[in-house]
Structure formats: structure tokens, C-alpha cells
């Protein structure tokens, strides 16, 4: 059974939504029901474990699959859900559209929000509700909407439709069966590459993290590319925290270990392997450009893997 997992910008425990999700025994039955199925990640208003914290977007922002449950090694009554196939939405999705709620259980009969249900960190949802959230979260990837940009940049034109989505494109935002196109595509590379690229480009505002260059053509397409820090071939997730926006040449050099990023976000260059003409392209500050949101910045776990196994410095 599908579910919604709530996770803060700065979780109380060492959550890494791409890999593991921490929860208490209160939610064990709901999480057990989701093992082997897909979940949606939701960001609440509270940004940290502090009761008076705020700043959360009140939105759905990614999907992933639950592969198992393990007990927390140090805290009784606490567990981790083991996650795979994490994929960010191309834009965050508010928990309601006007007076309509994606999750029927969040709406009272009088039309107001059911705060009791809303406060639960894990909520099981119907397949149709999951499908609707995905259709909205991947509207750009499905070729239904432009990718929004901060002003004064123009919106990016909708992407051309992927093969297999012809029927889906005619349904607009009607509920559809899980056997249909989108649920069968979110594990496939063409769809995942598009979603990962859109999320990384948006996080870095279409700017190369290493050179600071930003080039956008007349159709709204940016020159910058989305690079995995830990590659997909090495089991790296399609997460913004495992990504960098890089121009084409820099992307090539990063993948081949000629460039890397330290834990303090300083740029590392392989000695005697990079010509001075390329070095002059690197930001004079010596550090990469970072996303504004701290939860979208490169994670040290992925940066270390790239330095240990790819960097030739």
C-alpha cells in the first residue's frame, strides 16, 4: 500500500531520504504496509525538530520505493525504512489545489483541514491519490507545463512527450490506473534522467556550479547539464544532493575525475592533468555555487565517494 512520509528540511534524526527514513514504532504498521510499494515524501511547515520552527513548504517533493525495515541500532522503538529509486519532482506540489486535497483523509466534511490526520508523519494513501500527485509533480517531464524559473528568466518550454505517454496526455489530471504509463516509467532511465535534470537545474538556477556560467537559449533551454556526483552505475541516487549543475566541458572533466569537490565545497583540480586554459574557467572564489536551500546542497557522503573512487588528484 502506498504512503506519504513526512520529512523536515533538517530532520531530528539522521534521515537520508534517498537511502533511509527514520520513524517511531507508532507508525510501524503503516510503514509495513508500504514495503515493496511506492511512497511520496512530504515537507511540513516545521523545518526542524523544534516546535516553533517554520519555513517548510507544505508540499510533496519526491517519490521513492520502500524495500524493507530495520530496527534502529541505538534507540528502542525506532526504525529505519530502507529506500530505493528516489526521484525528485520537477516542482514541489502543494498538499491541496484550491479547496481540493490530494489526500482525501486530510479534508474534513466541512471542507477544512483535518489537523489530526495532517499531523501524522506516515499516512497510507490510495493508488489514485498517489497517481494524481505524480501527475502534478512531473507535469514538466510529461510535457504538460513549462519549467518555472525565477524572474527575469523565461519559463522553459514543455518537454516533448516521452514514448508511452500518448494516452496519459489525454487524461489531463483525471485519476488513472497504476498499471498505466507513469508508474511503469518512473524506474526507467529516460524518465528519471529528465526528472533529475529538471530538479538539479532548478536548484542551481541553471548556473554551472564550478564556472558560474549561465547560458539560456531563446526557447528557454539552458546550456548547463545535470551531473551525478556518485554515478548511477555506482548506485548513486537521482537526488539533487547527489547532483551538480555543470557546463558540458566541466561535466566531462568531473565524470573523469579531473575535478572534484571537497566537504567544504572547495573545488579540487587534478594536478598536472588540467591545462591552464581550463583552470581559468573555474570560479575565482575557489568554491562551487550552492543552492539556496540547504537540503539541496551536495551531500558529503556523495562528495567523498567521488573523491575516493573517481578523482585523480
C-alpha positions in Angstrom: 0.0 0.0 0.0 1.3 3.4 -0.9 2.1 6.1 1.7 3.2 9.6 2.4 6.4 10.0 4.5 6.9 13.4 6.2 10.5 14.6 6.4 11.7 18.0 7.6 14.4 20.2 5.9 16.6 19.4 8.9 15.4 16.1 10.4 15.7 15.4 14.1 17.4 12.1 13.3 19.9 11.2 10.7 17.5 10.7 7.8 18.8 10.4 4.3 15.5 10.2 2.3 17.4 8.7 -0.7 18.5 5.8 1.4 16.7 5.6 4.7 13.7 7.1 6.5 13.5 7.2 10.3 10.2 6.6 12.1 8.9 5.5 15.5 7.0 2.3 16.4 3.8 4.4 16.3 3.9 4.2 12.5 5.3 0.6 12.2 2.0 -0.8 10.8 1.7 1.9 8.2 5.3 1.5 7.0 5.0 -2.3 6.9 2.0 -1.9 4.6 4.2 0.2 2.2 7.1 -2.3 2.0 7.6 -3.2 -1.7 5.5 -0.2 -2.8 5.9 3.5 -3.5 5.7 6.5 -1.2 5.6 10.3 -1.6 7.9 12.5 0.5 6.2 15.5 2.1 7.8 18.6 3.6 5.8 20.1 6.6 5.8 23.6 7.9 8.2 22.8 10.7 11.7 22.8 9.3 13.5 21.2 12.3 12.6 19.3 15.4 11.9 22.5 17.3 8.2 23.0 17.9 8.4 26.7 16.9 10.4 26.2 13.8 8.9 27.1 10.4 9.9 27.6 6.8 8.8 24.3 5.4 7.0 24.4 2.1 3.9 22.3 2.9 4.4 20.3 -0.3 5.1 16.9 -1.8 8.6 16.9 -3.4 9.7 13.4 -4.3 8.8 9.7 -4.6 10.7 6.6 -3.6 10.2 2.9 -3.0 10.3 1.1 0.4 12.4 -2.0 0.2 12.5 -3.1 3.9 12.5 -2.1 7.5 15.3 -2.4 10.1 15.4 -1.6 13.8 17.4 1.5 14.9 20.7 0.2 16.2 20.7 2.5 19.3 17.1 3.6 20.1 14.4 1.2 21.2 11.1 1.6 19.4 12.7 3.4 16.5 13.2 2.0 13.0 14.5 2.9 9.5 12.6 2.2 6.3 15.1 1.3 3.6 14.5 3.3 0.4 15.4 2.9 -3.3 14.5 4.5 -6.6 14.3 8.0 -5.1 13.3 10.6 -7.7 12.5 14.3 -7.1 9.6 16.0 -8.7 10.3 18.7 -11.3 8.5 21.1 -9.0 7.0 21.0 -5.5 3.3 20.2 -5.2 1.1 21.9 -2.6 -1.0 19.5 -0.5 -4.2 21.0 -1.9 -5.4 22.6 -5.1 -7.8 25.3 -4.1 -10.4 23.6 -2.0 -9.4 20.1 -3.2 -6.9 17.8 -1.3 -4.7 15.2 -3.0 -5.2 13.1 0.2 -8.9 12.6 0.9 -8.1 11.9 4.5 -6.8 15.4 5.1 -10.2 17.0 4.4 -13.0 17.2 6.9 -16.6 17.1 5.8 -16.9 20.8 6.3 -14.0 21.4 3.8 -11.4 22.4 6.4 -8.1 20.6 7.0 -8.1 17.6 9.3 -5.2 18.6 11.5 -5.1 15.3 13.4 -4.6 13.4 10.1 -2.2 16.1 8.8 0.0 15.8 11.9 0.7 12.1 11.3 4.3 11.6 10.0 3.2 8.5 8.0 -0.1 8.3 6.1 -1.2 5.4 3.8 -2.9 6.7 0.6 -4.9 5.1 -2.2 -3.3 4.4 -5.6 -5.4 7.0 -7.3 -4.2 9.7 -4.8 -0.5 8.7 -5.4 -1.1 8.8 -9.2 -2.6 12.3 -9.0 0.3 13.7 -7.0 2.8 12.2 -9.5 1.0 13.7 -12.5 1.2 17.1 -10.9 4.8 16.7 -9.6 6.1 15.6 -13.1 3.9 17.9 -15.2 7.0 19.3 -16.9 8.5 15.9 -17.5 5.2 14.8 -19.0 5.2 17.7 -21.4 2.3 19.4 -19.8 3.8 22.5 -18.3 6.9 24.8 -18.7 9.6 24.6 -16.0 9.2 27.6 -13.8 12.2 29.9 -13.3 12.9 32.8 -11.1 12.4 36.2 -12.8 13.7 37.6 -15.0 14.4 34.3 -16.7 11.8 33.0 -19.1 10.0 29.7 -18.4 11.4 26.6 -20.1 9.2 25.3 -22.8 7.4 22.0 -22.0 9.5 18.9 -22.9 8.5 16.8 -25.9 6.4 13.9 -24.9 8.1 10.6 -24.0 7.1 7.4 -25.8 4.3 5.6 -23.9 2.6 8.7 -22.6 0.2 9.3 -25.5 -2.9 8.0 -23.6 -1.8 9.8 -20.4 -1.5 13.2 -22.2 -5.3 13.0 -23.0 -6.4 12.3 -19.4 -5.4 15.7 -18.1 -5.4 15.3 -14.3 -8.0 12.5 -14.1 -7.1 9.6 -11.8 -5.6 6.7 -13.8 -4.7 3.1 -13.1 -1.3 2.3 -11.6 -0.7 -0.1 -14.5 -0.7 2.8 -16.9 2.2 4.9 -18.2 3.7 6.9 -15.3 4.0 4.2 -12.7 5.7 2.0 -15.2 8.1 4.7 -16.3 9.5 6.1 -13.0 12.0 3.3 -12.8 13.2 3.8 -16.4 16.2 5.9 -17.3 14.7 8.3 -19.9 12.0 9.5 -17.4 14.4 9.6 -14.4 17.1 11.4 -16.4 14.6 14.1 -17.3 13.3 14.5 -13.7 16.8 14.6 -12.2 18.0 17.1 -14.8 15.0 19.5 -14.2 15.4 19.3 -10.4 19.2 20.0 -10.5 18.9 22.8 -13.0 16.2 24.5 -10.9 18.2 24.1 -7.7 21.3 25.8 -9.3 19.2 28.3 -11.2 20.6 27.0 -14.5 24.2 28.1 -13.5 27.3 26.0 -13.7 28.4 25.4 -10.1 32.1 25.4 -11.0 32.4 28.1 -13.6 29.5 30.3 -12.7 28.4 30.5 -16.3 24.7 30.7 -17.2 23.5 30.4 -20.8 19.9 30.1 -21.8 18.7 29.9 -25.4 15.6 31.5 -26.9 13.4 28.5 -26.2 14.3 28.6 -22.5 16.7 25.7 -22.6 19.8 26.1 -20.5 23.3 25.1 -21.6 24.1 23.6 -18.2 23.8 19.9 -17.6 22.9 17.8 -14.5 25.8 15.7 -13.3 25.6 12.8 -10.8 28.3 13.1 -8.1 28.1 9.4 -7.4 27.2 7.9 -10.8 24.1 5.8 -11.4 26.4 3.0 -12.5 27.9 3.1 -9.0 24.4 3.0 -7.3 24.2 6.8 -6.9 20.6 8.1 -6.4 18.8 10.5 -8.6 18.8 13.1 -5.9 19.6 16.8 -6.1 22.0 16.2 -3.2 23.8 13.8 -5.5 23.9 16.3 -8.3 25.7 19.3 -9.6 24.8 21.7 -12.5 27.8 21.8 -14.8 28.6 23.1 -18.2 29.3 20.5 -20.8 33.1 20.5 -20.7 33.2 20.7 -16.9 30.7 17.8 -16.7 33.0 15.7 -18.8 36.0 16.6 -16.6 34.1 15.9 -13.4 33.0 12.5 -14.6 36.6 11.6 -15.5 38.0 12.6 -12.1 39.9 15.7 -13.3 37.7 17.9 -11.0 36.2 17.2 -7.6 34.6 19.0 -4.6 35.8 18.9 -1.0 33.5 18.7 2.0 33.8 22.5 2.4 32.7 22.9 -1.2 36.1 24.0 -2.4 37.0 22.9 -6.0 39.7 20.4 -6.4 41.8 20.1 -9.6 43.8 17.0 -10.5 47.5 18.0 -10.5 49.3 18.2 -13.9 46.2 16.9 -15.7 44.2 20.1 -16.4 45.6 22.8 -18.7 45.8 26.4 -17.5 43.2 27.4 -20.1 40.6 25.3 -18.3 41.8 26.4 -14.9 40.9 30.0 -15.8 37.3 28.9 -16.2 37.0 28.0 -12.6 35.3 30.5 -10.3 38.0 32.7 -8.7 36.4 32.1 -5.3 37.6 28.5 -5.5 34.3 27.1 -4.2 31.2 25.9 -6.0 28.0 27.8 -6.3 25.5 26.3 -3.9 21.7 26.0 -4.0 19.8 28.4 -1.7 18.1 25.5 0.1 20.5 23.7 2.5 18.7 20.3 1.8 19.6 20.6 -1.9 23.3 21.1 -1.4 25.8 18.3 -2.3 25.8 15.7 0.5 29.2 14.9 2.0 28.6 11.1 1.5 28.4 11.5 -2.2 31.2 14.0 -2.5 33.5 11.7 -0.5 32.6 8.7 -2.8 33.6 10.8 -5.9 36.9 11.8 -4.3 37.7 8.3 -3.2 36.8 6.4 -6.4 36.8 8.9 -9.3 39.1 11.8 -8.5 42.7 11.6 -10.0 44.1 14.2 -7.7 
